[in-house]
Amino acid sequence: MHFTSEQRLDGGVLEREFTLGEIPGTLWTPGFAPAPLVLMAHNNGLPKADPRLVARARYTAARGYAVATIDAAGCGGRPRSAAGEQARADLRRSMQAGEPVDEIFETFIAPLVENAVPEWQTALDALLELPEIGGPVGYSGGWTALGIRLAVVEPRIAAAGFFGGGYVPRAQREEARQVTIPLLFLLQWDDEGNPRQRALDLFDSFGSKEKTMHANLGGHTGTPWFELEDGCRFLDRHLK
């Protein structure tokens, strides 16, 4: 892991850019060590510098957590393929038109999940070697399919927060039954990109004995700010 830049933010949070081979990432750490680690993932071509993700990461770090994110293949500054961009365009067009998108998810998103898991595990290995980071580890992010897969294959993850989940590849819908860690599931009731009933069915599938759903009115980007505070309280219960 090679750190390429750093800046000190309000509240003593240190924000650092890093590279891990060809993988770019960002790490936020509080003003004390060691701190529990939270992995924040994103998808749909969004960069790790997406303003909503950065705001969540900085807030969570200020609450006493080390927070890390990496750019998945085809996201942010990583190379994009013509086939991947076409698949994303087809996905957006089909969703806007209300057409079925399951086959696009199976042929495009499912391989992305499988390819992203080893990269996140490599990043996790490197992050846990840093003296300023200590276990346990949590997952928080809008890429629910990746979170499900990681929760199944990665025993170091002790709790997870998911968002949405209306569209998840078939393999992860089936794997949800194997997820047994504590969960906090956020659902926007009027989310145009996550069919409500499918999200409710996914929540019901999780095998966790402790799972909580917070449902709020509004569309995909309308999650109330207070959910950040509630999310940190959830992390406090399971990572501190």
N, C-alpha and C positions, 0 to 999 in steps of 0.2 A: 504494500500500500504506500503510495507516494502522495503526500500533501502538496498541492500546487498553489494554494492561496488561503488566507485566513483574515477574518475581521471580528472584532469584539463588538457585541451588540449590547443593548440595554439589559440590565439585570445580570451582567457578567457572562452571558451566553457566548460561547466561541463558535463561530461558523467557519468551517473549513471545506474547501473543495479537495477532492482526491481522485486519483486514478488507480485502478487495480487491473493491470494489464490493459485491455482495451475498454474496460468498463469505467465510465465516469460516475462519480457519486458526490454526495454532500453529507457532512457530519456536523451535527450541532451537539455541543456538550455544555452542561451547566457549570457553574463556578466552583464545583467541588467534585471529588472523585473518591472511589469509583461510583458510577451511576448505573442503574438498570438501563437496558437498551430497548428501544422501540424501533422496529423496522416499518417504514412508511412507503408503500408501493403505489405506483400509478400505472396507467396503461393508455390505450387509445391514441398513442403517438404523443402524449403530453410530455413535456420536458420536466426534469427534476426541479427546474426553476419556476414551475407553474405557481402563480401567486397564491392560490388557495392552499396548495401543499406546503409552501414555504411558511405561510402564516400559521398553519397547524403545527408544523415542526418547531418553529420558534416558540410558540406558546407552550408546547409540551416540554421543550428543553428548559424553559424558564420555571417549569413546575418540578424540575429535578431529574429529568431523564436525558440520557444520550439518545439522539434520534438520527437515524441514517436512512438515506434513500439512494438508489442507483437508477440510471437510465436503462430500461430494458432495450433489447435489440429493436431497432427501428423507431425508437423514441428519442426525443431531445436532439442532441448533436450526433447520435450514432447513425451510421449509414442506413439509408432506407432503400428498399427494393421497389422496383416498378410494380411487381405483383402485390406486394404488401400495401402500397398506396392505393392500388386499384381495389383491393379487397376492402380497405377502410372506406373508400368512396362508395362502394356497393353497399356496405353495411349501413352507412349513414343514410343513403338514399332509400334503402328498403325500410329502415326504421321510420323515417319521415313519412313514407307512403303507407305505413301500417302493414307491410308485407311480411311474410315469414322470414326469419333470419337464422333459424336453427342450423341450416346447412352451412351458412357462412361461418357461424361460430365453430362448427365442428372442423371445417377445413382450414380456417385461418387462426382463430383464437386458441383452439385446443393445442396446436403445436407451439404457439407462443408461450403458453403456460409451462409446457414440458421443458422448453429451452430455457425459460427464465429461472426455474427452480435451482439448477446447479450454480448459476451465477449468484443468486442470493445466498446460497450456502457457502460459496467461496468468499463472498463479502462478509458473511457472518463469522466465518473462521478468522478472517483478518481483523475484524472489529473487536472480537473478544480477546485478541492478543494485546490490545492497547491497555495500558495501565489505568486510563481514566474510565474504562468501561468494565462493569461487572454484571454477572447475571442476576436474576433471570431475564428472559427476553420476551417481549411482546410484539404483536403484529397489529398494525393499524393502517387501513387503506381502502380505497375504492376498488382495487382489483381483487374482488372477492374470490374469483376462481384460483388465483395464485395463493391467496391466504389459506384457502381450503387445502390445497395440495401441500403447502408448507406445513400446515398443522398436522397433516397425516404423516409426512415423512421426516419431520424435523423435531426430535424430542426436546430440543432446547427451548422451543416456544411454549410459554406457560399460559398465555391468555391472548385473545385476539378480538379486535374490533373490526367489523365488516360494514360496508355501506352498499345498499341496493341489493344486488343479487338476483334481479329478475332474469337476466340472461347470463347463464353459466353453462359451459360445455357439459355434455352428458357425463363424462368421466367424473367431473367434480360434483355434479349433482348426486352421483352414486357414492362418491367418497365422503360426502357430508355426514353419512351415518357413522363414519369412523372417527369423526372429530369429537373429542371428549373434553377438551380444555374449556375453561370459562369463556363465554362469548358475550359481546355487546353488539347488537345488530341494529343499524340505523336504517330507517325506511322513510323516504319521502312519499307521502300518500298519493301525490299527483305527479309522480316522476314519469315524464314522457319517455324515458329511456329504459325503465325497469318495470315491466308489468307487475302490478301489485300482487295478483294471485300467485304468480310464479315465485315472487320473493317470499310470500307467506308460506308457500309449500316448501321452499328451501329451508326456511327457519325451522319448520316443523321436522325436517329430516335430520337436523344436527343431533348427534348422539350425546351432547353435553348435558350433564345434570344441572349445571348452572348456565342458563342462557336467557338473556334479557333483550327485548325489542323496544326501541324507542321509535315511535311513528309520529311524524309531524306533517302538517298540511304544507303543500307547496311542491314546486317542481324540483328538478335534479340539483340545481345549484342553490336551492333555498333553505338548506339545512340551517337551523337557528344556531347562532354563535354559542349559546349556552350549552350545546351538545359537546363542545370542546371541554368545558369544565366538567361535565358529567363523565366524559370519556377519560379524563385524567383521574377522576375519583375511582373509576373502574380499574384503571391501571394501578392506582395506589393500593387497592385491596389485594391485588394478585402479584405485583412485582416488587413491593416494598415490605 
